């Protein structure tokens, strides 16, 4: 069996508004968490409380993701500005 080999170049990554994407996902998890809280008794009676805690975990992970994406964007911007100022100093 031969190894798989790419026959084309890898495309450039798509640029997207990462902060908005993570924010919307986090908001969805939070709304699901809040929406299920009034029915906690029913979930407890049927052994489905993990659904509620899964939504809370999704919210907390989304908040971490939001922090991470903002820090990444700041670092990318700082790197681009540094490269631009270095290029101007060379000229």
N, C-alpha and C positions, 0 to 999 in steps of 0.2 A: 504494500500500500504506500503510495507516494504522499508526501506532505502537501497540504493545501497551500497554494501560492496565489497571492492576489494578482489579478491581471490588470488592475487599474489603480490609479493613485487614490489615496485616501482623501475624501473631501474635507474642506476647511470646516471647523465647527460653526454652527449657527449662533449668531448673537441674539440674545433674547433679554427681556427684562426679568432677570432672575429674582430680584427682590419682590416684584409683583406676583410672580408665579408661586414663590414660597409663601408669601403673605396670604394669597387666596387659599392655598391648600391648608394652611394653619387655621384660617378663619372657618373653613368647612369643618375641620375636626372639632373646633371649639363650639360651633353651632350644634353639631351632633351631640357633643358632650352635654351642653346645656339643655338640649331638647330631650335627652333621655333621663335627666335627673328627676323630673317629677314622677317617673315610672319606676323608680328604684325598687320599690316593694314588689312590683310584678316581676322585674328581672331577678330579684333575689329569690322569689318563690319558685321560679322556673329554672334557676341555676344559670342565668345569663348575665350576671353582673360584670363579667369580663368584658362585655360589649362597652359598658360605660367606661371602664378603666382603659380599654384600648383607645377610646376617643380622647381621654385625658393624656395618655402617652403620646398620641399623635400630635396633640396640641403642644406639649412640652418639647417634643422633638422638632416640631415646626418652629418654635421660638429659638431653639438652638440653631436650626438651619437658617433662620432669618439673620441672626447674629453673624453666622459664618459667611453667608453670601455678602452681607454688607462689608465685612472685614476684607473679603476677597476682592470686591469691587474697589475698595479704597486702596488696597495694595497694588492692584493692576493700574489704577489711575496714577498712583505715586511712581510706579515703575516707568510708565509711559512718559510722565513729565520729566523724570530723571534722564531717560534716554534722549528726550528732545533737548534738554538743556546741555547734555554732554555733546550732542551733535552740533549745537550752535556754538559751543566753546571751541570745537575743533576747526570750524570754518573761520 
